[in-house]
Structure formats: structure tokens, C-alpha cells
């Protein structure tokens, strides 16, 4: 028996497929023969579990690979949330911004708390063995994380503070050429670009410039400043947490991990990418802030000491 509800849905489906020049009857025939969807097929479980391709037989390398893959999936979710908040002709409302910022903060809160898997979850000797097979690859080369930074604020805010004044009247390409992380992958002895950085620039600099151009007037900071003044108050605490999560807590966890695995007297062990991690990773050295107008002078001067939100 066809109920009124089902008849109405069939009518709407007919209208939908007719608008596309398609036959509803043909699609219904397909449904008759289609198999039921399973969990493992829906999430491509077999493919997922075979995406780990260790370079060595050392067991803990799998921990290293899987955690980084999980991290990149969280970054993908963060970028999706940013696009919902920033893209489009009209500025997002405070409600939409709040929803998406909560999501991103949850993603990074989980990432920060789960980084203990990297800090304490691997055998140090195993790590120091398999890491040599990864040269010159480095977590520095996460293009998605750099995309999150570019979409979050004005490109000038991603330049080290002493270099900003001369770049104030320049275009996006000049600013991108001076983005802070490029100095974080230089050879310790010579100051030259590492192979890690050269590979990264070859793959990503053109897409980064395109992304910076697309988000120049609609990045997270710009969308916040486009909100009517009375609506900003509800968003500010979420933006401050976002700033701390990405620019303080997340790099501090990396620094903590590097200290555990790479700190060695009398001389620290070099990172796989040859990066000067001792200077590059601590937030107090970088002092990158997405939303400087939200912080007091005292808070900015103590940037990097705010890891726990004191």
C-alpha cells in the first residue's frame, strides 16, 4: 500500500530526475539490484588499513605513520570548517563562525591531547633507528597545516615581526617569500635551504600563493572584523582559543617531542629535515599571532608562555 507520504516523495523524486532529463524508473530498477551498504565498504576500511607503508621492519614506525595520517585528517576537517566560515560573497554570521570555530578548536584540542602518543608512545631507541630511513621527509612538510595558517589571518601576520614594516606596502608574493617557516628549514651550519624546504617549496608555493589570493579578504581574521561590533563579543573567546591551540599549544607539543627524542648532550640530534628545531619550534621564539587585536600588550609579550591559557 502506497501511503500519502510515500506518494509525495515519489512525486518529488520524479520532479528531481525529470529536471536532469533522467528517468526515475531506471533509478528505481538500480535500487532493486543494489546491495546493502556495509560499514567497512563505506569507510573503505581495507584501503585505510593498508595505507601504512613502513620503510623499516621496526614496529614503532607504524605508530609514527598512523598518528601523522590521523593528524592530516584532522587538518582536512579544519580546512573544511574554515571554508564554511570564510567562503562566499557575504560574511558569515557570528553564529556560523562560532559553530565552525568550536569544531576547529575541538579538532586541535584532540590533537594536542593525543600528541602524548608521539611524546611517550614510542620507544626512543626504535625511533632513532627508523627515523634515519625517512630522510629528508619531515612533519615540517605538512602543506595542510600551512594552508590553515594562510586561511586564518593576513599574510603579513605570518612574517616574523621585525620583517613586517618593510613588507607593509608589498604584494602577497613578497610576503609569502618572507613567511616565517621558510627560515625554520635552513641548514644549521650554512644557513642554506635544506632539501626538505626545497622539496616543499617546489610542491606547494604556487598553490599557497593562489590560496592566499583567494583568502586575502575573507580569511578568518577578516571575517571576524567584518562582523558588526555588537556580534563580535561571542566570537572572541573562540578566536583566542583558536590562536592558542594552533600557535602555542600545538607547536609546544612538537617541541616537547623533539626534546624527548632529539635532545642529547653535549649536542642535540638534528631533525630528519635538517631543521633548526631548537630555535624554530618554541612559540616564544616565533611569536606568530593570528588575531593580535584580541590580546593585551602583556599577553603578546608573554606569547608562548600561555600554553595552558593562564
N, C-alpha and C positions, 0 to 999 in steps of 0.2 A: 504494500500500500504506500503510495506516494503522498506524504504529508504536505501541507501548505508550505512549511519551512523548506523542505527539500525541493519542491517545485520552484520556489522563489530562487533558490541557489542555482538550480539548473538553468533558469532563465538568465540569471546574471552571468553564468559561465558561457551560455550561448552568445550573449552580447559581447563578452570579452573576446572570445575566439573569432567571432564574426568581424570585429573591428580589425583583427590581424589577418583576415582573409583565410582563416583556418576553420576546420570542421570539428565541432565538439564531439561528434560521434566517433571520429578517428581517435581522439584523445581518450575517450571512454574505453574503446577497444584496447588501447595500450594499458589502461589500468587493470583490465581483466587478466592480462598476462604478466603484469609486473609482480616481482617477488616482494616479500615484506622486507623492509629496511632493518638491518641489524646494527647494533652499537658499533661493532668492530669495523663494519664497512663504512658507516657514517663518519667516523673519525679517522679512517684509513690507518687502523691500528697496526697492521702488519708492516705498512710502509714506515710508520712512525718508529717502530721498534727496530727497524733496520737502517735508520739514518745515522747511526753511530759507526764511524769507521776509524777506529784507533790506529795510530801509526806504530804502536808498540804492543807487545803482549802484557804489559804491566797493568794489573787490574784497575788501579785507581784512575787511570786515564779516562775510563768510561764516566766516572763521576765528573771529571773536568768537562768532558764534551757535553754530557746531558745537561749540566747546570747552565752552561753557556747557551745551549739551544733553548732552554726554558726562559732564560733572560731575554733572548731575542724575540720570543713570542710575546712576552710582556711588553717589550718595546713596540711591537706591532699593534698591540691593543692601545697603548698610549697614543700612538700616532693616529689611530682611528678616532679616538676621543678628541684629539686636538682638531682633526679635520671637521668633526661635527660642531665644534665650538667656534671655529675660525672661518671656515669656507662659506661662500655665499655672498650675495650682494649686500644683504642687510646685516648689521651687527647682531650677534647673539644676545639674547636677554640674560639678565642676571641669573634667572632660574636655570636656563640651559647651561651657562658657564659653570654654575655651582654643581650641577649634575655631573658634567664631564670632568671637572677638577676633582671631585670626590673619587671618581673612578681612577683617575691617574694617580692620585695620592694613595689609593688602596693598592694599586699595582706596585708602586715604588716602596710602600710600607712592607709589602710581602717580599719584595726583592731584598730590601735591606735586612729584614729579619732572617731571611733564608740564607744570607751570604755566609752564615756560620758553616754551611756545608762546604764552602770553599776555604774558610779560615781554619776550621778544626776537623773537617770531614775527610781529609785526605792524609795519607801517610807522607810525611815530609820527604823521606828518602825516595819513595816511589815518585813523588812529584819532581824532584830534582833530576831523576833519571829520565822520565818520559818527556819532560819539557824540552830537552835538547833535540828531540825529533820534531819539534814544532817550529823551529826557526825558519823564517823570520816572522811567522804569524804572531799576532798579539791582540789581546782584547781591546787595545787602542784602536784597532781597525773596525770597530762597530759603527758602520755607516748609519744605522737606525738611531743610535744614541745621538750622533751629531745632528741628525735630522730633527730630533726632539728639541735640541738646543736652538737650532736655527728657527724653528717654528714658534719658539717660546718668547722671543724678545727681539729688540732691534739688534742688527748685526754688530753695531758699534759696541754693545754691551758684552760681546764675546771677544773683544780685543782687550789685551792687558791695559789696565788703567793709564799707565804712563804714555802709552802709544795712541790714546784716543784723540787728544786735541789736534794733532797734525792730520788726522783722518776725518775730522768733523765735516769737511766740505767735499769729501771724495765719494765715489760711487761704490756700489756693492762689491764689485770685483776687487777693488783695492782693500776694502775692509775684510773680505774673505781671505785675501792674501796674507793678512795680518792676524787671522783668527788665532786665539790663544794656544790651541792644541798643536799647532804646527811646530812650536818651539819645544813641545814635550817629547818629540821623537827625533832628537838630534844626538849624534854620537858624543859621548862624554868627553872624549879626548880632543876631537877636532871641531865640534860644533856643526859638522856637516849633517845633511839629512840622512837618516837611516834608510835602509832598503825598505823597512816597514812603512815609513812615511811615503817614500816614492811610489810604492805599490798602491797605497791608499789614495794618494792624490790622483794617480792615473785612473783609478776606477771611479772616484766619487766627486772630484772637484767640479766637473761640469754639471752633474745633477744637483750638487749643493748650490751652485750659483742660480740655477733655474728655480730651485725651491725657495731660496732667499728672495728672489724676484717676485715669486708668486705670493709670498707671505710678508712682503715688506710693509704693507698697510693693513694686514689682517692677522698678524701674529697674536699670541695670547696677550702680551702686554698691550698691543694696540687695541684689541677688542675690549680689554678692561677699561682703557682710557676713553673709549667711545661710549661707555655706559653713562647714562645720566647720573649726576653726582649722588642723588639720594639712593641709588641702587647699588652703589659700589661697596658699601659697608659689609653687606652679607658675603661678598666675594673675597674681600681682603684676607681673612684668616686662611682661606683655602689656597690663595696665591702664595702666602707666606710659607705655608707648609710645603707647597709645590717647590718653591725656591730652595728651602732647606733640604728636602728629600733629594733633589737632583744635584744641587751644587755643594752640599755639605755631607749629608749622611751617606749617600751612595759612594762618592769618591773616598770618604774616610774608611769605608769597609774594604775598598780595594787596597788602600794604604795599609790597613791592618793585616790583610792577607799577604801583601808584599813583604811586610816586616817579618811575618812568621816564616815565610819560605825563602826569602832572599837576603835577609839581614844576617851578616856573618862577619865576625871580627877576624882580622883587622880591616877587611874591605868587603863591602856589600857585593852580592852576586848580581850581575847585570840581568835585566829583564830580557825575555826572548826577542823583543823587538829592538833591543838596544836603547830603550828609552831611559831618560834620566828620572826614574820613578821617585827618587828621594825628594827631588825638587818639584816634580810635576804633579804628583798625586795629592799632597796635603792641600785642602781647600783654603787654608790661611795664606798659602803662597799664591794661589791662582786668583782668589778674590773675585770670582765671576758671580755676578748677581743679576738675575733676570729683571727684578722689579725694584730698583733702588729707591724709588719714591715711597715705598712701603716701610722702609727701615730707618731708624734713627741713626745719627752720626755715630753714636756709641756702638750700636749693633753692627754697623758696617765696619767700624774699626776693629771689632772683635769677631769678624766673619771667620768661620772655620772653628770657632770655639762654641758654636751654637748647635752642636750635633744633637744634643738631647733637648733642644728647644728651650734652654734656660733663658 
